[in-house]
Amino acid sequence: MTKILFSASLLFLSSAAWSQLFATLPASADCPIVYHDNYNSENQNYGNAAFIAAFQMPGNQGGVNTNRALIAFDLSSIPVGSTVLSAKLNLYAYTDFTISPFQNGHYGSNQCKLSRIGTSWNEFSVTWNTQPTVSALNETILNQSTAPDQDYLNINVTALVQDMVDNPNSSFGFRLELVNEVPTANLSFCSSEYSNQAKQPSLVLEYRLPTASVSEIHASQFTLFPNPTAQMLNLRFENPAPKRSFVIYDMQGRAVLLSNAEQKETAIDISNLASGSYTIKVQDATEIFTTQKFVKQ
């Protein structure tokens, strides 16, 4: 039996059930793209910005200042042919602008749309002039805000994400832009660079694997005992497997412990974890994964 004690702080994929799976994904890339008359910003990259936004306002030296945003999530672990049962996007209001009239957050007639990005882009090189193409298929509308600090939670992007899973070679995230790009309006959210991790973008998925993949999932099934437990948590597999690993998540979706589990039996010391409920995800070399829940006493 292998005994493991290893901790880390990561945010990664979570899932449950054998044929119906769940995942909570952080943004893998996001970036505002900006056109600002007389400032040459259309050739500048803003990949380190703490916000993603769709806005337009009068430019400081005439003309207009227009902003759109690109957001991507890594869907590579979801096989082509999977059925997306639900996809909900969570975006949290950004209220840290220092320029009027956006200093309090959302502003004006700011109805926006989310479109599927159809060509690749790089978070730290993309600009307004090099922004990727988008598809109008299954665009999702974000209604006008009702408060400057309104969070947009559980945005239904199921159809968009299904398109992304079905067409991975022409799917590279979402573009956010105003439905009507006219001054003065703003819908702005925290990016993955925002200091408060709880306010960074996330995508919550519920999906079902293709029929051909469902049988493969049993290769990663395991017995978990004792449950509840205060000290040691044991994993028992039918067979040893190279490159099998596990991650333990707390109820906020944060990874709190991870390591390899290549033996038939693995003992994990969880004595340093706080009391509460956790999920353990086991993944093998074929990237098929299964999960179970346990309670730390």
C-alpha positions in Angstrom: 0.0 0.0 0.0 1.2 3.5 -0.8 0.9 6.2 1.8 0.6 9.8 0.5 0.8 13.2 2.2 0.9 16.1 -0.3 -0.9 19.4 -0.4 -1.3 22.2 -3.0 -3.5 25.1 -3.8 -5.0 24.8 -7.3 -8.4 25.3 -9.0 -9.2 22.6 -11.5 -11.9 20.2 -12.8 -14.5 18.7 -10.5 -17.1 16.0 -11.4 -19.6 13.5 -10.0 -21.5 10.3 -11.0 -20.5 7.7 -13.5 -22.4 8.6 -16.7 -23.4 12.1 -15.7 -20.5 14.3 -14.9 -20.0 17.8 -13.4 -17.1 20.2 -13.9 -16.3 23.7 -12.5 -13.8 25.4 -14.7 -11.8 28.6 -14.2 -11.1 30.8 -17.1 -8.0 29.5 -19.0 -7.5 32.9 -20.7 -9.3 36.3 -20.8 -8.4 39.7 -22.1 -10.1 43.0 -22.9 -9.5 44.3 -26.4 -9.6 48.1 -26.9 -10.1 50.6 -29.7 -9.5 54.2 -28.4 -9.2 57.0 -31.0 -5.9 58.9 -30.9 -4.3 56.4 -28.5 -3.1 53.6 -30.8 -4.7 51.1 -28.3 -6.0 49.0 -31.1 -2.4 47.6 -31.4 -1.9 47.1 -27.7 -2.4 44.0 -25.6 -4.1 44.1 -22.2 -3.8 40.4 -21.1 -2.8 41.4 -17.6 -5.9 43.6 -17.0 -8.0 42.9 -13.9 -11.2 43.4 -15.8 -13.0 42.1 -18.9 -15.6 44.5 -20.2 -17.9 45.6 -23.0 -18.2 49.4 -23.1 -18.1 52.5 -25.2 -17.6 56.1 -24.2 -16.4 59.4 -25.7 -12.6 59.4 -26.1 -10.5 61.7 -24.1 -9.2 63.4 -27.2 -12.3 63.0 -29.4 -13.7 60.0 -31.1 -14.7 57.0 -29.0 -13.2 54.5 -26.6 -14.6 51.0 -27.3 -13.9 47.8 -25.3 -14.8 44.2 -25.9 -13.6 41.1 -24.1 -12.4 37.5 -24.8 -12.9 34.7 -22.4 -11.8 31.0 -22.8 -12.3 27.8 -20.8 -10.3 24.6 -21.3 -12.9 22.1 -22.5 -10.3 19.6 -23.8 -11.2 17.0 -21.1 -14.8 16.7 -22.5 -14.8 14.2 -25.4 -16.4 15.2 -28.7 -19.9 13.7 -28.8 -20.6 14.4 -25.2 -24.0 15.9 -24.4 -23.9 19.2 -22.5 -26.9 19.0 -20.2 -26.2 22.4 -18.6 -23.5 25.1 -18.9 -23.7 28.1 -16.6 -21.2 31.0 -16.8 -20.5 33.1 -13.7 -19.3 36.7 -14.0 -18.7 39.1 -11.1 -19.1 42.9 -11.4 -15.9 45.0 -11.6 -16.3 48.3 -9.8 -12.7 49.5 -9.6 -12.6 51.8 -12.6 -11.4 55.3 -11.7 -12.9 57.1 -14.8 -16.3 58.6 -14.9 -19.0 57.5 -15.4 -17.9 53.9 -14.9 -16.3 54.3 -11.4 -19.2 52.5 -9.7 -19.5 49.6 -12.3 -22.1 48.9 -14.9 -23.7 51.9 -16.6 -26.2 52.9 -19.2 -27.9 50.9 -21.9 -25.5 48.0 -21.6 -27.3 44.9 -23.0 -24.5 42.6 -24.2 -24.1 39.4 -26.2 -21.8 36.4 -25.9 -20.6 34.9 -29.1 -18.5 31.8 -29.8 -15.0 32.6 -30.9 -14.1 30.7 -34.0 -10.3 31.3 -34.4 -7.4 30.9 -32.0 -6.0 33.8 -29.9 -3.3 34.4 -27.3 -4.1 36.2 -24.1 -0.9 38.0 -24.0 -0.6 39.1 -27.7 -4.2 39.6 -29.0 -5.2 43.2 -29.8 -8.2 44.9 -31.3 -6.6 44.7 -34.7 -5.9 41.0 -34.3 -9.1 39.9 -32.5 -10.4 36.5 -33.6 -13.5 35.9 -35.6 -16.8 34.9 -34.0 -20.0 33.0 -34.9 -23.5 34.3 -34.4 -24.9 30.8 -33.9 -26.5 30.4 -30.5 -25.4 33.8 -29.3 -26.5 34.5 -25.7 -27.9 37.8 -24.6 -27.1 39.5 -21.3 -29.9 41.8 -20.2 -29.3 45.4 -19.2 -28.0 45.6 -15.7 -30.3 46.7 -12.8 -27.5 47.9 -10.5 -23.8 49.1 -11.0 -22.5 46.1 -9.0 -24.8 43.4 -10.3 -23.1 40.0 -10.6 -24.2 37.9 -13.6 -24.5 34.4 -12.2 -25.7 31.2 -13.8 -25.8 32.7 -17.4 -27.2 29.9 -19.5 -24.6 29.2 -22.2 -25.6 25.5 -22.7 -26.1 25.8 -26.5 -22.9 27.7 -27.0 -20.8 25.2 -25.0 -22.4 22.3 -26.8 -21.3 24.0 -30.1 -17.8 24.2 -28.6 -17.7 20.6 -27.5 -19.0 19.5 -31.0 -16.5 21.7 -32.9 -13.3 21.9 -30.9 -11.2 23.0 -33.9 -13.3 26.1 -34.4 -14.2 27.0 -30.8 -11.9 29.2 -28.7 -14.1 30.7 -26.0 -16.6 33.6 -25.8 -16.5 37.2 -27.0 -18.4 39.8 -24.9 -19.6 43.0 -26.6 -22.4 45.5 -26.4 -25.4 44.8 -28.5 -25.3 48.5 -29.5 -21.9 49.9 -29.4 -22.8 53.6 -28.9 -21.7 55.9 -26.0 -22.2 55.7 -23.1 -22.6 52.2 -21.7 -20.5 49.7 -19.7 -20.9 46.1 -18.6 -17.7 45.1 -16.8 -16.6 42.0 -14.9 -13.5 40.8 -12.9 -11.0 38.8 -15.0 -8.9 35.9 -14.0 -6.2 38.4 -13.0 -8.5 40.0 -10.4 -7.0 39.8 -6.9 -10.1 38.2 -5.3 -10.1 34.6 -6.7 -13.8 34.2 -5.6 -14.8 36.9 -8.2 -12.9 35.4 -11.1 -14.9 33.9 -14.0 -16.1 30.3 -13.8 -18.0 27.9 -16.0 -20.1 25.2 -14.3 -20.9 22.2 -16.5 -23.1 19.1 -16.3 -22.7 16.7 -19.2 -22.9 13.1 -20.3 -20.1 11.2 -22.0 -20.7 9.6 -25.4 -22.0 6.0 -25.2 -18.6 4.6 -26.3 -16.8 6.3 -23.4 -19.2 5.4 -20.6 -17.8 1.8 -20.4 -14.3 3.1 -20.1 -15.1 5.0 -16.9 -15.3 1.9 -14.9 -11.5 1.5 -15.2 -11.1 4.4 -12.8 -13.8 3.3 -10.3 -12.6 2.8 -6.8 -13.6 2.0 -3.2 -13.2 4.8 -0.7 -13.0 4.0 3.1 -13.5 4.7 5.9 -16.0 7.4 5.4 -16.3 9.5 7.5 -12.7 9.6 8.7 -10.5 11.9 10.7 -7.0 10.7 9.8 -6.5 8.3 6.9 -8.6 7.9 3.7 -8.0 4.7 1.7 -8.5 4.2 -2.0 -8.8 0.6 -3.4 -8.8 -0.1 -7.1 -9.4 -3.4 -9.0 -6.0 -3.1 -10.8 -2.9 -0.9 -10.5 -2.6 1.6 -13.3 0.3 3.9 -14.3 -0.3 7.6 -14.5 -3.4 7.5 -12.3 -3.8 10.5 -10.1 -6.2 12.1 -7.7 -7.3 15.6 -6.6 -9.3 16.4 -3.4 -11.6 19.5 -3.6 -13.3 21.3 -0.8 -16.9 22.5 -1.1 -15.8 25.8 -2.7 -14.2 23.8 -5.6 -10.6 24.5 -4.5 -8.0 21.8 -4.8 -6.5 21.1 -1.4 -4.5 17.9 -1.9 -3.3 16.0 -5.0 -0.8 13.2 -5.9 -0.5 10.0 -7.8 -2.4 6.8 -7.0 -0.9 4.1 -9.2 -1.1 1.2 -6.7 -4.1 -1.0 -6.1 -4.3 0.5 -2.6 -3.4 4.0 -1.6 -3.7 5.6 1.9 -4.0 9.4 2.1 -3.3 11.3 5.3 -6.0 14.0 5.5 -5.4 14.9 9.1 -4.5 18.5 8.1 -7.7 19.2 6.3 -10.5 21.1 8.0 -13.6 19.2 9.1 -16.3 19.1 6.4 -17.3 17.6 3.1 -14.9 17.0 0.2 -14.8 15.5 -3.3 -12.0 13.3 -4.5 -11.5 13.0 -8.3 -9.4 10.1 -9.7 -8.2 10.3 -13.3 -6.3 7.7 -15.3 -3.9 8.0 -18.3 -6.9 8.0 -20.8 -8.2 11.1 -19.0 -11.3 9.3 -17.9 -12.2 10.3 -14.4 -14.5 9.4 -11.6 -15.3 11.0 -8.2 -16.7 10.3 -4.8 -17.6 12.4 -1.8 -16.3 11.9 1.7 -16.5 13.6 5.1 -13.5 14.7 7.1 -14.3 14.5 10.8 
